[in-house]
Amino acid sequence: MRRPLLAALLAVLAALFGVSAAAAAGSISAPIDQGVRVSLPAGARDVMIGNPAIADITVVDSRTAVIQGRAYGVTNLIVVDARGRTILNSQVAVSAPDVNRVSVYRGPSGGNAVPHVANYACAGRCERTPMPGETEIEYNRYSIGFNAYAMRAAEARRAMGGAAPSP
């Protein structure tokens, strides 16, 4: 019985302080290196990410955006209307994917020694994928191939006359 009373009280307080219910929205979970579709509230004019090193956003249309997880961490998404009022302020948490991923830990579980971590993306078969959190030597050993692939793809797009983002 108290919940409807609490909801009504929160709605009145929100109206008094000029904050919409959408401004108090919950968090958004975005896996690293993946996009998540987000519905924007009506009246959205400006869309911002607090820390673009953690997540990036692409506005698709007036009602849809896609958040891209860039690095592990937490930031926020802010949406402002034409009058400059915040109509959405949500936390964005970028974390590891929940499915099709395996991390193998080898080494000591305590003390000062750092365990060896190897990450794999699995879909049909598992392939080694470097992820932040691995030792620098292992990360660099496997990330060189991924970075070289991205640079070759960008060069191919440029050669075909398409615009290519810098790697």
Sequence and secondary structure as in RCSB ss.txt:
>XXXX:A:sequence
MRRPLLAALLAVLAALFGVSAAAAAGSISAPIDQGVRVSLPAGARDVMIGNPAIADITVVDSRTAVIQGRAYGVT
NLIVVDARGRTILNSQVAVSAPDVNRVSVYRGPSGGNAVPHVANYACAGRCERTPMPGETEIEYNRYSIGFNAYA
MRAAEARRAMGGAAPSP
>XXXX:A:secstr
 HHHHHHHHHHHHHHHHT  GGGG   EEEEBT EEEEE  TTEEEEEES TTTEEEEEEETTEEEEEE SSEEE
EEEEEETTS EEEEEEEEEE  SSSEEEEEES SSSS   EEEEEEESSSEEE   TTS HHHHHHHHHHHHHHH
HHHHHHHHHTT      
